[in-house]
């Protein structure tokens, strides 16, 4: 196993349960982008370092594959293993600069929509509580989402895959409010995509889950879930311990930088230290920007489709943690800062964790605001520079300015005197004039599906796992990493002729009441006609 992030650990889990001899090689620390990262040097008097992270963990209810795995990671006292460490948050905050904020209570206990008309009404009602758009624009966006939700698969792949989200919603013809909330925020804040680049098929599918299913029907638990402790304590550490109990071995600080080919198979891997790794099967469970570095001319001659991976686009979405001496009162869930130039989102951690923050560091930290920076390319409001060109100190000051512009316009929710310290994802390193990023994120651009590989390719004993591999969720997420790893394991079992049961893979839910309209759309698409609901603005 090459890579010890969510994809690598998932594949090791599935193979270990089936009696395979598995060794995981990881260049840094197990858990990849999902791991907790200690704020080195902050621990005092026997307390551990303050907890940092690449970005806050978010487990929407429509995740199906990752929760299935989490239930099989045992934890003492938890009937459903690590899955029981997930908490459902009751609200989300949409914060506007110089405007009233919206605290949205996440829906529960409502009646199921039973017709296209009632589904459309439910979407419109949900949007009206989140936005200040006009009734005409609310109706227009509800229509756009219904167009996608009633589109057949052939149209999704043939038309919407090759249409940007911005073009799909006709963003250049809409109001500032519409562009801020629907064209930009839904892409940049929620999934770190760019509205003028992102595939409508990808963004539409997420909208189908977030907004097209606002009641969470068929979801695995609550609509919006988080872990009840640091990621390592609640999830990664129990996972690694369980894998060790299955016989899985781990080698960290082991960066694989080459694969050898013999007789049209991968014969060995080599680490940067010169170690040779012999194995019957190889699963490359690396991010796309690392995986494609392994494709030598020999490998590309056997798997020429892997050359297309160079077309896949990565961008930045990294986190910063700000520690406070006093508890925060921002939201009992996630907060989105709609007008922030850097597309910030956050969550305050202490209210959610069973191990409270005074147990870390010097004992004076009472809360932590974990902030995701989704846009590193737009100039900020303080220095007029994008985050990529700001020093780490400037990034902190800019993030603080953008947060306070949203939160302190009505009451002072953030006070400078309460700020204890801050921690930036160590994957961001200052290179003298701009930052480098060791952990970028795949961005699903329009048409990129054609450049993404399957878990099983033409090299018999080589398999791919990662959130860039073709999956049902089709998004750079922990769910995508998990789903792809299960697909890779199932392909390996097929090649090995194993009689072991295949790993369980689950698909996103689609509202069954809309199936007749999707069937109609399949006929219309085959005839070259638009979706029946697709009216132009």
Helices and strands as residue ranges (DSSP letters): H 6-17, E 23-26, G 32-34, E 36-39, E 50-53, E 59-60, H 65-70, G 81-85, E 86-88, E 91-95, E 102-105, H 116-130, H 135-149, H 153-158, G 160-162, H 165-168, G 171-173, H 176-178, I 179-189, H 190-191, H 200-210, E 224-227, H 231-231, I 232-236, H 237-245, E 249-252, E 256-262, E 265-271, E 276-278, E 282-284, H 288-291, G 292-294, H 297-302, G 304-311, E 313-315, E 318-324, E 335-337, E 344-348, G 357-359, E 367-373, G 387-389, H 392-407, G 416-418, E 419-424, E 428-430, E 435-437, E 441-443, G 448-451, E 462-464, H 478-496, G 512-514, H 515-526
